[in-house]
Every structure is written in C-alpha cells, then in structure tokens.
Amino acid sequence: METDWGCLARARRGDEGAWQILVVRHAPRLTRMIYLITGSAAAAQDLVQDTFVEVFRKGPRHQKGSFSAYLSTVAYHKALKEKKRMSSFDSLDQVDIHDRNGTPLENILSKERVAALTRVINSLDRHHRDILIMRFYGEHSYENISRILELPIGTVKSRLFYAVKTCREKLHQKGLIR
Amino acid sequence: MNHINDDALLKRVLQLLEKDDLEEQDRHLSGCSLCTTRLAEISDETNILGSIEPDIQVPEIPLPRSDRSLSFRLMKIAALLIIGFVAGYAVSRSSGISLVTIVPYQVSHATVQPPLSQFTVCE
C-alpha cells in the first residue's frame, strides 16, 4: 500500500485518485475529532476541507513522521482557533447521534446514554479532554499526540490516564457503568 | 494472593504499562480469574468513552487546483485573447455590419499669399 506521503505527492501533481485515497483514509477521523472539539458539525466539515486544502497547497516542509499526525496538527490548531472564535460555544450536550439499529425505546435510551457520556467528556478541562478525543476519536498513538500537542509523551500518558479515570468515576456516579 | 488494583488494570487497558509491569501482570492474570474478569469489565467501560457516533457527514473534498506556472498563465491569457478576437470577428461578420474603412485624406491648408510687390497700387 502506498504511503500517505506518496499519495500527497501524486495528488499535488494532479492525480485525483491519490487525492481520494487520502480523503477516504483521513477525513472521517478528522471530522469526528474536530466536531468533538468544537461542538459544531458545520465547523467540522469546513475545517476538514480547509485542512486538506492547506496541506495540498503548502505541501510538507519535510516528510518525517506520520502524515496522519501532520494532518491532525493542522486540523487541531484550526479547531482551537474556531472554538475560540465561536462566542456561543455549541455544547457537546447537543450532539446529534445516529439512531442505532434497535427499537425506538432502545434508540432513546442509547441517545440518553450518549448524551450523558458527552456531558462527562465535556466536563473535563481542555487539556485532558483534547488528549482523550485524540486518542479515542482521532485514533492517534501517544507519540503522535505528543507531536501534535508538543507535549512530552509522559505528560500525554498521565493526562490520558487522569481523563479516563475521571470519566469512569463520573459514569459510575451517574449509574451508566457498574 | 494480592490482586491487581483497578488503576493498574486501567493502565494496562490504555497501554500505559512498562514492559516489566506488563509481564508481571501477565503472570498474575494467567492464574487469576477474578482479575481477568475485572480487566474485561474495565476494558468495556473504557471503550464506552469512544462510543459516541456523531451524526455528521464527512465532506466531499475535491482535488484543489494546483498553482500553475507563470508560462501556463500567460498561455491561458493568450488563448483567451485569440478566442475573444475570433469570436468578435465572427459576430461582426454575421450581424451584417460592414467594416468601416478609414482612408487618410490630405487637407490642403490656406494657399500661400503672393508677395506684396505683385499688387498694383490704385490711385
């Protein structure tokens, strides 16, 4: 399988197929990640598009490390900027959730459970929440998160541990887990 | 037998354990069904944190147009000028308007007056 860097180089020479490979590989993960950071679906879609266009236009200064981390770094900074700009932050409490393949009652219960879960994640401070989102929704390794956030890997690990532990305790208190 | 505490099991789930600690847990878990069960529970509870599926569309992102070279841009401008000229010419021909031809015309200025000596003085 061709590397992402190789695909980007071909796309920059006009190869539409290579471009589509990159978009299919990375856009869903980036969209989810930006959405959970900003709380806005419209912003997530716009920023994912902006991220890809910026990476295409500027091109990488080097091809060291993971393309995925490079892309996420660009996306993450755009997401933070957008979140700062949005005066009325659309809380993650209002996340639209996919209906599961179940009965209407099961769907309602599922939606309530997910709404509670989003409130719990949203209650973390930014430093812990962003790491949790990158790990669970951005599917990044600790090394990548460390590179994206420019933090020592030990800090990333300890913050993730704290974030998950705190969320588990809150989920326990709400009776969402035993 | 000392069981593994929840924090240590959570570290295992999050892949935060150092190699030595991981091996020590492996040895314990291989003979302890209680800790194995607890590990599965913590793993399930942790996975819940990543289970939100937002109802958002992934945008279609077309291949952006790459920056062209200067020569390409100049060629594009030249092509547009040629197309514009040809189209203008074709329109003027089809509308039946005859072309106006401007012929240079020399205008003669005032004739030179004869010298005064040629005039006869009348008494």
Interface residues (C-beta under 8 A of the other chain):
Chain A: A11 R12 R13 G14 E16 W19 V23 A27 P28 T31 R32 Y35 L36 A41 A44 Q45 D46 V48 Q49 F52 V53 F56 R57 V95 D96 I97 H98 V114 L117 T118 I121 L132 F136 Y137 Y142 K157 L160 F161 V164 K165 C167 R168 L171 L176 I177 R178
Chain B: D7 L10 K11 L14 Q15 L16 E41 E45 T46 I48 L49 G50 S51 I52 E53 P54 D55 I56 Q57 V58 P59 E60 I61 L63 P64 S66 D67
